[in-house]
Amino acid sequence: METRANFVLIGAFTLAVIAAAFGFVLWFQSLHATKARSPLRVVFEGPAAGLRNGGSVNFNGIRVGEVISVKLDNPRRVVALAMVENNAPIRKDTLVGLEFQGLTGVAAISLKGGEVAAPAVPLDEDGVPTLTADPKALQDVTESIRATLQNINKVVADNQEAVKNSLLNLETFTASLARNSEKIDNIMLKVNDVMGKADGVMGKTDNLMLGLNALAGGKDGGELFQAVKSIRELADDFDKRSGALMADGRRTLGDISRAVNNLDKNPTRLLFGAGSGSAPAEPPKPAPVTPPAGQKRQ
């Protein structure tokens, strides 16, 4: 029991330390944020359409703060309170207006310009720096939005017939698609069949190429290589044999040529043989007589 109680105390202490650490971090961040920002009051002498809590405060297009409250001071005056970074170079001559994110976006307080040597923002009765928006700038923004909307209305009015025809054409096209939905489905099915057949043809082509590769034997050679080798060896042997045959034929033609030449020179040899001829054969010479030993040759 004591061991379990010790574990419970250790766990509780650990959780308390973690919670305290988180609380200190949050408190330090809030304190730092509070010190890094200061309030700024912006007075609009006219409507401030689109401005609401959480809106941005931009200085030359860069966000430097956030609107925390918007209220009516009188029927013609809107007062907005914002928290702005202390390092923002806001001066007494800084121009204040509204800017919008898109045509129907949320409005943001716009701060622009100001001389570096200009005095600081004047303080109100309660000690809060206060700037008054330029009515002309607000009027320019409102007029720009109004002019944009008027231009859009004018474009739509001038092209009303064309827009109407476009809508009618779109409606006709969608109706035609609805009427021919079955045909379109059939066409798509045929396309799928064609693609399937094409895939089959490609598969057969792959098989044919694999068969040719196997027949060729790849790098090591196969049946086709052996057949080509046999044909080449047969051609080489035929070349050798034809060469020998040509040599024999040349020798035979030479013998026939010599025989014909001899026949032209001595045609009687064909009738009487090699022993007959026009000239008589010479008698054989007598053999020399050797004298006996002891006698002198006469």
C-alpha positions, 0 to 999 in steps of 0.5 A, spaced: 500 500 500 505 504 501 509 503 495 502 504 491 501 511 495 508 513 493 507 512 486 500 516 486 504 522 489 509 521 484 505 521 478 500 527 481 507 531 482 509 530 475 502 532 472 502 538 476 509 540 474 507 539 467 501 543 468 505 549 471 510 549 465 504 549 460 501 555 464 508 559 465 509 558 457 502 561 456 502 567 461 509 569 458 507 569 451 501 573 453 505 578 457 510 578 451 504 579 446 501 585 450 508 588 451 509 588 443 502 591 442 499 597 443 492 600 442 490 604 436 483 608 435 481 609 428 475 614 427 471 613 420 467 619 419 462 615 415 460 608 413 465 603 414 462 597 410 465 590 411 469 592 417 468 587 423 472 584 429 478 580 427 479 584 421 486 586 419 490 592 420 495 593 414 501 598 414 503 599 406 500 592 405 503 588 411 499 586 417 501 589 423 495 588 428 488 586 428 481 589 430 478 588 437 472 592 437 468 596 432 462 600 434 458 606 433 459 613 436 454 617 433 449 616 427 455 618 422 461 616 426 464 609 426 470 608 431 474 602 431 479 599 436 485 595 434 491 592 437 498 594 433 505 592 433 509 597 437 514 597 431 509 599 426 512 606 424 505 610 425 505 617 425 501 623 425 500 624 418 499 616 416 493 616 411 488 611 414 483 608 409 479 601 408 481 596 403 478 589 401 480 582 399 476 581 393 470 584 391 466 582 397 471 580 402 472 582 409 474 590 410 481 591 413 484 598 416 489 600 411 495 605 414 499 608 408 505 613 408 507 618 413 514 622 414 519 619 418 520 626 422 513 627 423 510 627 430 507 621 433 500 619 433 496 624 438 493 621 444 485 621 445 482 624 452 483 616 455 490 616 453 489 612 447 493 614 440 487 616 435 487 617 428 481 619 423 480 616 416 480 620 410 473 621 408 475 622 401 479 615 401 473 612 404 469 615 398 474 613 393 473 606 395 466 606 395 465 609 389 470 604 386 466 598 388 460 602 386 463 603 379 465 596 378 458 593 380 455 598 375 460 596 370 458 589 371 451 590 370 452 594 364 456 588 361 450 584 363 445 589 360 449 590 353 450 582 352 443 580 355 441 577 348 448 573 347 447 571 355 440 568 353 442 565 347 448 562 350 444 559 356 439 556 351 444 553 347 447 550 353 440 547 355 439 545 348 446 541 349 444 538 355 437 536 353 441 533 347 446 529 351 440 526 355 436 524 349 442 520 346 445 518 353 444 510 351 448 512 344 453 515 348 453 509 353 454 504 347 459 508 344 463 508 350 462 500 351 465 499 343 471 504 345 472 499 351 471 493 347 476 496 342 481 498 347 480 491 350 482 488 343 488 492 342 490 490 349 490 483 346 493 484 340 499 487 344 499 481 349 500 477 342 505 481 340 509 481 346 508 473 346 511 473 339 517 477 340 518 473 346 518 467 342 522 470 337 527 471 342 527 464 345 528 462 338 534 466 337 537 464 343 538 471 346 546 472 347 548 465 347 544 463 341 538 458 340 535 454 334 535 459 329 543 461 331 544 453 330 540 453 323 544 459 320 551 456 322 549 449 319 547 453 313 553 457 313 557 450 314 554 447 308 555 453 303 562 453 305 563 446 304 559 447 297 564 452 295 570 448 297 567 442 292 565 447 287 572 449 287 575 442 286 570 441 281 572 447 277 579 445 277 577 438 275 573 441 269 579 445 267 584 439 267 579 435 263 578 441 258 585 442 257 586 434 255 581 435 250 584 441 247 591 437 247 587 431 244 584 435 238 590 439 237 594 432 236 588 430 231 589 436 227 597 435 226 596 427 225 589 425 223 592 418 221 593 416 228 586 416 229 585 410 223 592 406 224 594 407 231 600 410 234 605 406 230 603 408 223 605 414 219 607 417 213 615 416 215 618 409 215 620 407 222 628 407 223 631 400 224 634 398 230 641 399 232 646 393 233 648 392 240 655 393 241 660 386 241 664 386 247 671 382 245 673 376 250 678 378 255 686 378 252 684 380 245 684 387 242 678 390 239 679 390 231 
